[in-house]
Amino acid sequence: MPRPSRYANCPRCAGHELVILAEADHIDEMNMNPLRLVQRVFGARLYYCHTCRLQYYDLRRRRPAGQKHAD
C-alpha cells in the first residue's frame, strides 16, 4: 500500500501538475468522493488536473516547483 503524500495529487492519474481554480467548471468532471466533499466544507482548494481533466477538492498544498517525488 502506497504511503500517503503530504502534497495534493490527482486521485485518478496521481499526477502533480495541478492548477487551483477559483470556481468549478461545469464542463469537466468533478470527483464526488464523500471525503473530497467534506474537505470542501473545511475550506479545501479546488484543484484541476490537465492530464485527465478532473476537478477535486483537497486540503493539501501543491508540490513546490522543481521538487522531486520524495515525500
Jmol script that loads the backbone (N, CA, C; Angstrom):
load data "model"
ATOM      1  N   MET A   1       0.845  -1.183   0.000  1.00  0.00           N
ATOM      2  CA  MET A   1       0.000   0.000   0.000  1.00  0.00           C
ATOM      3  C   MET A   1       0.888   1.244   0.000  1.00  0.00           C
ATOM      4  N   PRO A   2       0.615   2.192  -0.936  1.00  0.00           N
ATOM      5  CA  PRO A   2       1.449   3.392  -1.009  1.00  0.00           C
ATOM      6  C   PRO A   2       1.267   4.294   0.211  1.00  0.00           C
ATOM      7  N   ARG A   3       2.337   4.967   0.546  1.00  0.00           N
ATOM      8  CA  ARG A   3       2.321   5.892   1.674  1.00  0.00           C
ATOM      9  C   ARG A   3       1.573   7.169   1.284  1.00  0.00           C
ATOM     10  N   PRO A   4       0.756   7.731   2.181  1.00  0.00           N
ATOM     11  CA  PRO A   4       0.041   8.976   1.862  1.00  0.00           C
ATOM     12  C   PRO A   4       1.028  10.120   1.604  1.00  0.00           C
ATOM     13  N   SER A   5       0.689  10.966   0.678  1.00  0.00           N
ATOM     14  CA  SER A   5       1.544  12.085   0.310  1.00  0.00           C
ATOM     15  C   SER A   5       1.168  13.329   1.107  1.00  0.00           C
ATOM     16  N   ARG A   6       2.141  14.169   1.367  1.00  0.00           N
ATOM     17  CA  ARG A   6       1.836  15.427   2.052  1.00  0.00           C
ATOM     18  C   ARG A   6       1.386  16.501   1.074  1.00  0.00           C
ATOM     19  N   TYR A   7       1.521  16.213  -0.222  1.00  0.00           N
ATOM     20  CA  TYR A   7       1.108  17.149  -1.265  1.00  0.00           C
ATOM     21  C   TYR A   7      -0.090  16.594  -2.032  1.00  0.00           C
ATOM     22  N   ALA A   8      -0.881  17.495  -2.580  1.00  0.00           N
ATOM     23  CA  ALA A   8      -2.042  17.088  -3.370  1.00  0.00           C
ATOM     24  C   ALA A   8      -1.586  16.394  -4.643  1.00  0.00           C
ATOM     25  N   ASN A   9      -2.295  15.368  -5.022  1.00  0.00           N
ATOM     26  CA  ASN A   9      -2.077  14.698  -6.296  1.00  0.00           C
ATOM     27  C   ASN A   9      -3.437  14.244  -6.820  1.00  0.00           C
ATOM     28  N   CYS A  10      -3.517  14.090  -8.112  1.00  0.00           N
ATOM     29  CA  CYS A  10      -4.776  13.723  -8.754  1.00  0.00           C
ATOM     30  C   CYS A  10      -5.217  12.328  -8.304  1.00  0.00           C
ATOM     31  N   PRO A  11      -6.471  12.181  -7.874  1.00  0.00           N
ATOM     32  CA  PRO A  11      -6.951  10.868  -7.437  1.00  0.00           C
ATOM     33  C   PRO A  11      -7.096   9.862  -8.579  1.00  0.00           C
ATOM     34  N   ARG A  12      -7.156  10.337  -9.809  1.00  0.00           N
ATOM     35  CA  ARG A  12      -7.327   9.424 -10.944  1.00  0.00           C
ATOM     36  C   ARG A  12      -5.985   8.995 -11.533  1.00  0.00           C
ATOM     37  N   CYS A  13      -5.106   9.950 -11.838  1.00  0.00           N
ATOM     38  CA  CYS A  13      -3.849   9.617 -12.519  1.00  0.00           C
ATOM     39  C   CYS A  13      -2.621   9.802 -11.635  1.00  0.00           C
ATOM     40  N   ALA A  14      -2.796  10.271 -10.413  1.00  0.00           N
ATOM     41  CA  ALA A  14      -1.721  10.501  -9.437  1.00  0.00           C
ATOM     42  C   ALA A  14      -0.733  11.563  -9.899  1.00  0.00           C
ATOM     43  N   GLY A  15      -1.150  12.413 -10.831  1.00  0.00           N
ATOM     44  CA  GLY A  15      -0.286  13.484 -11.314  1.00  0.00           C
ATOM     45  C   GLY A  15      -0.164  14.627 -10.317  1.00  0.00           C
ATOM     46  N   HIS A  16       0.941  15.375 -10.428  1.00  0.00           N
ATOM     47  CA  HIS A  16       1.182  16.504  -9.533  1.00  0.00           C
ATOM     48  C   HIS A  16       1.136  17.833 -10.276  1.00  0.00           C
ATOM     49  N   GLU A  17       0.853  17.819 -11.565  1.00  0.00           N
ATOM     50  CA  GLU A  17       0.751  19.045 -12.355  1.00  0.00           C
ATOM     51  C   GLU A  17      -0.680  19.572 -12.227  1.00  0.00           C
ATOM     52  N   LEU A  18      -0.919  20.355 -11.174  1.00  0.00           N
ATOM     53  CA  LEU A  18      -2.273  20.788 -10.835  1.00  0.00           C
ATOM     54  C   LEU A  18      -2.406  22.296 -10.913  1.00  0.00           C
ATOM     55  N   VAL A  19      -3.619  22.742 -11.181  1.00  0.00           N
ATOM     56  CA  VAL A  19      -3.965  24.155 -11.207  1.00  0.00           C
ATOM     57  C   VAL A  19      -5.052  24.370 -10.164  1.00  0.00           C
ATOM     58  N   ILE A  20      -4.989  25.493  -9.456  1.00  0.00           N
ATOM     59  CA  ILE A  20      -6.036  25.836  -8.491  1.00  0.00           C
ATOM     60  C   ILE A  20      -7.075  26.685  -9.213  1.00  0.00           C
ATOM     61  N   LEU A  21      -8.331  26.273  -9.123  1.00  0.00           N
ATOM     62  CA  LEU A  21      -9.429  27.000  -9.757  1.00  0.00           C
ATOM     63  C   LEU A  21     -10.152  27.869  -8.735  1.00  0.00           C
ATOM     64  N   ALA A  22     -10.676  29.001  -9.191  1.00  0.00           N
ATOM     65  CA  ALA A  22     -11.452  29.882  -8.326  1.00  0.00           C
ATOM     66  C   ALA A  22     -12.868  29.342  -8.133  1.00  0.00           C
ATOM     67  N   GLU A  23     -13.393  28.724  -9.176  1.00  0.00           N
ATOM     68  CA  GLU A  23     -14.736  28.125  -9.088  1.00  0.00           C
ATOM     69  C   GLU A  23     -14.804  26.923 -10.006  1.00  0.00           C
ATOM     70  N   ALA A  24     -15.786  26.076  -9.769  1.00  0.00           N
ATOM     71  CA  ALA A  24     -15.917  24.835 -10.525  1.00  0.00           C
ATOM     72  C   ALA A  24     -16.291  25.111 -11.977  1.00  0.00           C
ATOM     73  N   ASP A  25     -15.722  24.317 -12.867  1.00  0.00           N
ATOM     74  CA  ASP A  25     -16.045  24.350 -14.283  1.00  0.00           C
ATOM     75  C   ASP A  25     -17.115  23.281 -14.510  1.00  0.00           C
ATOM     76  N   HIS A  26     -18.244  23.647 -15.055  1.00  0.00           N
ATOM     77  CA  HIS A  26     -19.355  22.709 -15.187  1.00  0.00           C
ATOM     78  C   HIS A  26     -19.237  21.792 -16.401  1.00  0.00           C
ATOM     79  N   ILE A  27     -18.169  21.950 -17.184  1.00  0.00           N
ATOM     80  CA  ILE A  27     -17.964  21.087 -18.339  1.00  0.00           C
ATOM     81  C   ILE A  27     -17.139  19.860 -17.953  1.00  0.00           C
ATOM     82  N   ASP A  28     -16.035  20.076 -17.224  1.00  0.00           N
ATOM     83  CA  ASP A  28     -15.168  18.969 -16.837  1.00  0.00           C
ATOM     84  C   ASP A  28     -15.732  18.241 -15.620  1.00  0.00           C
ATOM     85  N   GLU A  29     -15.327  16.974 -15.485  1.00  0.00           N
ATOM     86  CA  GLU A  29     -15.844  16.101 -14.425  1.00  0.00           C
ATOM     87  C   GLU A  29     -15.350  16.532 -13.039  1.00  0.00           C
ATOM     88  N   MET A  30     -16.220  16.389 -12.034  1.00  0.00           N
ATOM     89  CA  MET A  30     -15.894  16.677 -10.635  1.00  0.00           C
ATOM     90  C   MET A  30     -15.851  15.365  -9.867  1.00  0.00           C
ATOM     91  N   ASN A  31     -14.810  15.167  -9.071  1.00  0.00           N
ATOM     92  CA  ASN A  31     -14.703  13.986  -8.223  1.00  0.00           C
ATOM     93  C   ASN A  31     -15.679  14.162  -7.060  1.00  0.00           C
ATOM     94  N   MET A  32     -16.666  13.289  -6.942  1.00  0.00           N
ATOM     95  CA  MET A  32     -17.715  13.412  -5.924  1.00  0.00           C
ATOM     96  C   MET A  32     -17.503  12.450  -4.756  1.00  0.00           C
ATOM     97  N   ASN A  33     -16.259  12.074  -4.491  1.00  0.00           N
ATOM     98  CA  ASN A  33     -15.923  11.235  -3.358  1.00  0.00           C
ATOM     99  C   ASN A  33     -16.382  11.939  -2.069  1.00  0.00           C
ATOM    100  N   PRO A  34     -17.062  11.252  -1.151  1.00  0.00           N
ATOM    101  CA  PRO A  34     -17.551  11.892   0.074  1.00  0.00           C
ATOM    102  C   PRO A  34     -16.447  12.585   0.885  1.00  0.00           C
ATOM    103  N   LEU A  35     -15.258  12.001   0.930  1.00  0.00           N
ATOM    104  CA  LEU A  35     -14.151  12.636   1.643  1.00  0.00           C
ATOM    105  C   LEU A  35     -13.768  13.967   0.993  1.00  0.00           C
ATOM    106  N   ARG A  36     -13.778  14.021  -0.316  1.00  0.00           N
ATOM    107  CA  ARG A  36     -13.467  15.267  -1.032  1.00  0.00           C
ATOM    108  C   ARG A  36     -14.517  16.329  -0.749  1.00  0.00           C
ATOM    109  N   LEU A  37     -15.775  15.922  -0.664  1.00  0.00           N
ATOM    110  CA  LEU A  37     -16.839  16.886  -0.392  1.00  0.00           C
ATOM    111  C   LEU A  37     -16.775  17.407   1.041  1.00  0.00           C
ATOM    112  N   VAL A  38     -16.364  16.575   1.988  1.00  0.00           N
ATOM    113  CA  VAL A  38     -16.170  17.023   3.374  1.00  0.00           C
ATOM    114  C   VAL A  38     -15.017  18.020   3.428  1.00  0.00           C
ATOM    115  N   GLN A  39     -13.964  17.777   2.670  1.00  0.00           N
ATOM    116  CA  GLN A  39     -12.842  18.705   2.629  1.00  0.00           C
ATOM    117  C   GLN A  39     -13.278  20.067   2.103  1.00  0.00           C
ATOM    118  N   ARG A  40     -14.222  20.076   1.174  1.00  0.00           N
ATOM    119  CA  ARG A  40     -14.747  21.344   0.648  1.00  0.00           C
ATOM    120  C   ARG A  40     -15.374  22.159   1.770  1.00  0.00           C
ATOM    121  N   VAL A  41     -16.110  21.508   2.663  1.00  0.00           N
ATOM    122  CA  VAL A  41     -16.746  22.198   3.790  1.00  0.00           C
ATOM    123  C   VAL A  41     -15.690  22.852   4.680  1.00  0.00           C
ATOM    124  N   PHE A  42     -14.513  22.214   4.799  1.00  0.00           N
ATOM    125  CA  PHE A  42     -13.438  22.738   5.630  1.00  0.00           C
ATOM    126  C   PHE A  42     -12.543  23.734   4.898  1.00  0.00           C
ATOM    127  N   GLY A  43     -12.949  24.179   3.720  1.00  0.00           N
ATOM    128  CA  GLY A  43     -12.223  25.221   3.003  1.00  0.00           C
ATOM    129  C   GLY A  43     -11.110  24.738   2.102  1.00  0.00           C
ATOM    130  N   ALA A  44     -11.221  23.533   1.583  1.00  0.00           N
ATOM    131  CA  ALA A  44     -10.195  22.982   0.706  1.00  0.00           C
ATOM    132  C   ALA A  44     -10.157  23.723  -0.626  1.00  0.00           C
ATOM    133  N   ARG A  45      -8.978  23.713  -1.237  1.00  0.00           N
ATOM    134  CA  ARG A  45      -8.802  24.317  -2.555  1.00  0.00           C
ATOM    135  C   ARG A  45      -9.413  23.410  -3.620  1.00  0.00           C
ATOM    136  N   LEU A  46      -9.860  24.021  -4.700  1.00  0.00           N
ATOM    137  CA  LEU A  46     -10.379  23.278  -5.841  1.00  0.00           C
ATOM    138  C   LEU A  46      -9.247  23.111  -6.848  1.00  0.00           C
ATOM    139  N   TYR A  47      -8.804  21.875  -7.048  1.00  0.00           N
ATOM    140  CA  TYR A  47      -7.713  21.570  -7.965  1.00  0.00           C
ATOM    141  C   TYR A  47      -8.264  21.047  -9.281  1.00  0.00           C
ATOM    142  N   TYR A  48      -7.466  21.245 -10.336  1.00  0.00           N
ATOM    143  CA  TYR A  48      -7.811  20.763 -11.661  1.00  0.00           C
ATOM    144  C   TYR A  48      -6.581  20.083 -12.253  1.00  0.00           C
ATOM    145  N   CYS A  49      -6.743  18.873 -12.718  1.00  0.00           N
ATOM    146  CA  CYS A  49      -5.669  18.120 -13.362  1.00  0.00           C
ATOM    147  C   CYS A  49      -5.851  18.215 -14.874  1.00  0.00           C
ATOM    148  N   HIS A  50      -4.861  18.789 -15.570  1.00  0.00           N
ATOM    149  CA  HIS A  50      -4.937  18.918 -17.029  1.00  0.00           C
ATOM    150  C   HIS A  50      -4.827  17.574 -17.726  1.00  0.00           C
ATOM    151  N   THR A  51      -4.131  16.634 -17.124  1.00  0.00           N
ATOM    152  CA  THR A  51      -3.912  15.337 -17.758  1.00  0.00           C
ATOM    153  C   THR A  51      -5.216  14.572 -17.970  1.00  0.00           C
ATOM    154  N   CYS A  52      -6.021  14.472 -16.914  1.00  0.00           N
ATOM    155  CA  CYS A  52      -7.262  13.692 -17.029  1.00  0.00           C
ATOM    156  C   CYS A  52      -8.518  14.559 -16.924  1.00  0.00           C
ATOM    157  N   ARG A  53      -8.355  15.888 -16.859  1.00  0.00           N
ATOM    158  CA  ARG A  53      -9.464  16.848 -16.840  1.00  0.00           C
ATOM    159  C   ARG A  53     -10.427  16.576 -15.686  1.00  0.00           C
ATOM    160  N   LEU A  54      -9.878  16.377 -14.500  1.00  0.00           N
ATOM    161  CA  LEU A  54     -10.664  16.096 -13.315  1.00  0.00           C
ATOM    162  C   LEU A  54     -10.527  17.247 -12.326  1.00  0.00           C
ATOM    163  N   GLN A  55     -11.643  17.636 -11.713  1.00  0.00           N
ATOM    164  CA  GLN A  55     -11.647  18.644 -10.662  1.00  0.00           C
ATOM    165  C   GLN A  55     -11.921  17.941  -9.337  1.00  0.00           C
ATOM    166  N   TYR A  56     -11.263  18.408  -8.273  1.00  0.00           N
ATOM    167  CA  TYR A  56     -11.496  17.814  -6.959  1.00  0.00           C
ATOM    168  C   TYR A  56     -11.013  18.768  -5.879  1.00  0.00           C
ATOM    169  N   TYR A  57     -11.537  18.588  -4.677  1.00  0.00           N
ATOM    170  CA  TYR A  57     -11.150  19.397  -3.526  1.00  0.00           C
ATOM    171  C   TYR A  57     -10.110  18.639  -2.710  1.00  0.00           C
ATOM    172  N   ASP A  58      -9.117  19.390  -2.213  1.00  0.00           N
ATOM    173  CA  ASP A  58      -8.074  18.778  -1.394  1.00  0.00           C
ATOM    174  C   ASP A  58      -7.515  19.830  -0.449  1.00  0.00           C
ATOM    175  N   LEU A  59      -7.328  19.454   0.819  1.00  0.00           N
ATOM    176  CA  LEU A  59      -6.781  20.375   1.821  1.00  0.00           C
ATOM    177  C   LEU A  59      -5.265  20.520   1.705  1.00  0.00           C
ATOM    178  N   ARG A  60      -4.611  19.561   1.066  1.00  0.00           N
ATOM    179  CA  ARG A  60      -3.157  19.610   0.950  1.00  0.00           C
ATOM    180  C   ARG A  60      -2.726  20.634  -0.098  1.00  0.00           C
ATOM    181  N   ARG A  61      -1.492  21.093   0.020  1.00  0.00           N
ATOM    182  CA  ARG A  61      -0.929  22.051  -0.924  1.00  0.00           C
ATOM    183  C   ARG A  61      -0.334  21.337  -2.128  1.00  0.00           C
ATOM    184  N   ARG A  62      -0.113  22.128  -3.206  1.00  0.00           N
ATOM    185  CA  ARG A  62       0.553  21.586  -4.391  1.00  0.00           C
ATOM    186  C   ARG A  62       2.025  21.352  -4.092  1.00  0.00           C
ATOM    187  N   ARG A  63       2.623  20.443  -4.830  1.00  0.00           N
ATOM    188  CA  ARG A  63       4.056  20.180  -4.716  1.00  0.00           C
ATOM    189  C   ARG A  63       4.803  21.410  -5.226  1.00  0.00           C
ATOM    190  N   PRO A  64       5.802  21.897  -4.480  1.00  0.00           N
ATOM    191  CA  PRO A  64       6.587  23.051  -4.952  1.00  0.00           C
ATOM    192  C   PRO A  64       7.269  22.746  -6.287  1.00  0.00           C
ATOM    193  N   ALA A  65       7.387  23.758  -7.126  1.00  0.00           N
ATOM    194  CA  ALA A  65       8.007  23.582  -8.446  1.00  0.00           C
ATOM    195  C   ALA A  65       9.441  23.109  -8.304  1.00  0.00           C
ATOM    196  N   GLY A  66       9.811  22.117  -9.067  1.00  0.00           N
ATOM    197  CA  GLY A  66      11.167  21.599  -9.068  1.00  0.00           C
ATOM    198  C   GLY A  66      11.452  20.550  -8.009  1.00  0.00           C
ATOM    199  N   GLN A  67      10.530  20.275  -7.116  1.00  0.00           N
ATOM    200  CA  GLN A  67      10.764  19.279  -6.076  1.00  0.00           C
ATOM    201  C   GLN A  67      10.525  17.878  -6.626  1.00  0.00           C
ATOM    202  N   LYS A  68      11.365  16.952  -6.251  1.00  0.00           N
ATOM    203  CA  LYS A  68      11.243  15.566  -6.706  1.00  0.00           C
ATOM    204  C   LYS A  68      10.121  14.867  -5.952  1.00  0.00           C
ATOM    205  N   HIS A  69       9.835  13.624  -6.294  1.00  0.00           N
ATOM    206  CA  HIS A  69       8.736  12.861  -5.715  1.00  0.00           C
ATOM    207  C   HIS A  69       9.050  12.259  -4.350  1.00  0.00           C
ATOM    208  N   ALA A  70      10.112  12.638  -3.706  1.00  0.00           N
ATOM    209  CA  ALA A  70      10.450  12.093  -2.376  1.00  0.00           C
ATOM    210  C   ALA A  70       9.663  12.843  -1.316  1.00  0.00           C
ATOM    211  N   ASP A  71       8.595  12.242  -0.842  1.00  0.00           N
ATOM    212  CA  ASP A  71       7.766  12.893   0.200  1.00  0.00           C
ATOM    213  C   ASP A  71       8.335  12.610   1.541  1.00  0.00           C
TER     214      ASP A  71
END
end "model"
wireframe off; spacefill off
backbone 0.3
color backbone group
